[in-house]
Amino acid sequence: MNMKKYILSLIAIATINLTFAQVETTQITRNSFDSRVITTGLPFMLIAPDARSASLGDMGVATSVDGFSQQYNPAKYAFSEAKQGVSLSYTPYLTRLVNDISLSYVTYFNRINEYSSFSAGLKYFSLGEIVLTQDANDPGVAVKPNEFAIDAAYSLRLSDQFAMAVALRYMRSALRIDTVDPNASPGSTFGADITGYYQSEEEAYNDFNGRWRLGFAVQNLGPRFKYDDGGQEVFQPTNLRLGAGFDFIFDQYSKLAVTAEVSKYLVPTPPIMGDRITFIDGNDNGVYDEPDANNPQSNDDELIESETNVIIEGQSTDVSFLSGVFQSFGDAPGGFSEELREFTWALGAEYTYQENFAFRAGYFNEADDKGARKFFALGAGFKYTTINVDLSYLFSASKIQSPLENTLRFSLTFNFGSGEYDEY
């Protein structure tokens, strides 16, 4: 008798489990348009603005100090041999399509004393002139959408070989056109950078002398913002840069600097979206069959719940900027392997002769499903008294054309008080 009750209990439990299994049958459909590319507002902030960093593969967090260190790591200014400097650069953009989109950049630094420096920068991104017309006979109205950022930084040496810097930044984007939308207003926000730079003493090796360089930067830390009052909040292009390099000093005339850098957005990864249907699978085929409109009783499936455009894998991106920074290290739907693909990396080399001539080459790589930016770059630099002239040229190595492909970039730096500080 006890055995019979035991068997009947097992049958009852199995029946209950089967019933619940049927109720909990779920069909998931992923949206075919899901993108794995991380997007942010103000993307112009991460465009390499100067020729030297561009020719090294868009890197600069651990390269030696130059006038444009404001873009990547202002902590380097604390190691400048010049007292002051002013730098100017101009980068044409989308040259194959138009001739009036460009990025301009100007910086200034002042090494206050042996241990500290002050610097500032202004970056201006012009989208050219756009003529808005109502019809073929309308002469149109010319508008010039643009974006700009202005920042200032303070650098302090904490030891003979290490310095840190803090930068504060104001960014403004005037992409909405008030002649089209009278309520349009420029979007604006504030951000901050925290950077560090290490430069070792020159050490003697067997056949050459050498010097190590290390750098890090957390850039564009700040709140989410809107491009207009009715728009959706977007993240700033918050990112992390880590770099390391080594200088092969062959003699007093020639030096080869080799540098590697990785970077990652500190912004949440977009989740995989889709539709979820919970139903009783009457015909046991694992798929919800829509009832026939002419014969509703023809289908044994019973719909329990239907959700559209819900998160299938990953996490919500509707979080604060600070939560987004921490979430960005572990929210990729593809797990750890996808997190690794979100890192870009670059390699660069710079040969300098008599500190008057420089030849540079670099490579930049980004995963195919994260933007597919891949390119080689070449460049050169020339120094005459207190003036540095730098040039760079980009060759795309991706199937996706780069907006800077076959673009010649040009930079000028004016140093004042050169040699006032002796770092080596």
Disulfide bonds with the S-S distance in Angstrom:
none
